[in-house]
């Protein structure tokens, strides 16, 4: 009887470890996919690629902001998202955080409300320039959404009100 309990315990531990490893692999793959989307493809820069200074309490530093075509289509004639409007699913917004003249971090938001890692409809991530996740999507925007939920409501984007 004692041996059966030990065997069952060992099998349960093995299954738990395998499942945990699968989750880590899946999130790494999801982070890699989002990094690839954020750093390839066609994007349009906000304010013609002007380097924007950080506004306190932003943790990001000076940055350039860019939008994929889906996000760009939601902007009005002034190049901003009107208050109360939302970005459509598939929108990607990338902050290229700069140190001097070079990019040192990508802060990425992707509108994907059906994704289990989404918070308030967005995937939130930050990547080093080598593609490694500095802030993984599996954190569900923890630490991001509180600052991004300001007034007026512009679907969790802050740049339009600060620059």
Buried (B, 14 or more C-beta within 10 A) or exposed (E): EEEEEEEEEEEEEEEEEEEEEEEEEEBBEBBBEBBEBBBEEEBBBBEEEEEBEBEEEBEBBBBBBBBBEBBBEBBEEEBBBEEEEBBEEBBBBBBBBBEEEEBEBBBBBBBBEEBEBBBBBBBBBBBEEEEEBEBBBBBBBEEBBEEBEEEEEBBBBBBBEEB
